């Protein structure tokens, strides 16, 4: 007699994976971008090649605003009732929409090219996963 197999409930979904992804960037960018993502950052992914500074500098201020944007997305999904469908459409839009500017940073002064190349690859993979999870481009663009 063959044992009965039940589907695994441990499979990681795109929707579930994006919660800690955006949550991590929200926390680290709001808290101290230099400490996590600077030239000597704990994350070992130095997105920028020189310190941005605290929230009173232009770079430090805008990095924290990026973190706040990610925090709003994260809270939308975890606390404010954003549906899986809306969450996936939002995150896919980020992954696709940011590619143009991210790619430009692979050759711009003041940035670390290999980190932005890696980020672009991550964005493409996440966008493809998200589009597949939503049910294709047509469903992604459909207003529910």
N, C-alpha and C positions, 0 to 999 in steps of 0.2 A: 504494500500500500504506500502511495506517494504522500509525503507531507503536504499539507495545504499551505500555499504561499499567499501572504497578504501583501498588498502594495506597501512600500516603505512610506512612512509619514515623515521621514527625516529629510526628504528631498528639499533642497534649498530653492525657493522660488526667486525670480527676479525681484518681485515686489519686496519680499523679506530681505533680500541682500542689499537693496538700496537704502534701507532704514539705517543700519549701522554705518554704511559708506558715507551718506550725507551727514549723519549725526557726528561721526568722527571729525569730518572737516568743519562742521559747525562749531564744535567745542574747541578744537585746536586753533581755528582762525579767530574766534572771538577771544579766547584766553590769551594767547601769545604766539602769533604766527612765526616770529623769529625763533622761538624756542623749539618749535616742532618742524618747521619747513625752511628755516634759514640755512645759511652756509654751514653751520655747525649744529643743525637741528637734530633733535632726538629721532625724528622719522627717517633720517638718512636718505631723504629725497629732497635735496636742496633746490626747491623751485626757483629761488632767487639767489643771486650770487653775492649780494650784500644785504646787511640788516635793513629792515624796513623802519624800525623804530617803534616808539609807543603810539598810542592813539592820537597824539597831537601832531604827528608828522603826516604828510600826505599819504605816503605808502602804508604806514601803520593804520591810519584811519580807514582807507579804502579796503585793506585786507580784512579788517574787522567788519566792515559793511558786507563783504562777501560772506564772512562767517555768519552774520546775522541773517542774510538771505537763506543760507543753508539751514540755519536754525528754524526759520519760519517754515521751510519745507518739511523739515523733520517733525516739528510740532504739529503741522497740519496732518501728517500721517499718524503720529502716535497719540495725539491728544485732541485734535479738533475735528475728527471724523471724516477726513478725506478718504474716499473709497480707493480700493486697489486699482481700479481702472483709471481714475483721475491721477493717482500717484504715479502709475507707470507711464502714463502719457506725459506728465510733467517731467519725470526724470529722463525719459527718452528725449524729450525736447531739449533738455539741458545738454545731454551727451552729444546730440547732433548739432545743436545751435552753437555750442562753444568751440567746436572743432576748428573753425576758421581762425579764431583769435589764438587758440592754443597752438596751432601749427605755426603761426607767425612768430611765436616766442621761441621756436626751435632755432632761429637765426638772429634773434634780437639781442643786443647788448644788455647786460645786467641780469640775464636769465640763464639757467642751466639747461643747455640744449637737450641732453639725453633724458632729463626728467620730463621735459615737455613732449619729447618723442614717445616716451613710455606712456604718458598721460593720454596722448592722442590714440595710441593703440588700445589702451583701456577703454577710452570713450567709444571706439568703434565696436569693440567686443560687447560692451554693455548695451550700446544702441541696438546691435543685432539681436542680442538676447531679449531686450525689452520689446522690440518690434515683434519678434516671434511670440513672446509671452502675451502681448496684447491681441494677437491674432492677425498680424499683417499691417501693412501701411494703410490700407483702406480703413480698417477699424481704428487705427491710430488717429487718423484725420477726421473720423466721424464724431460728431457731437452727439453725446447720449442724453 
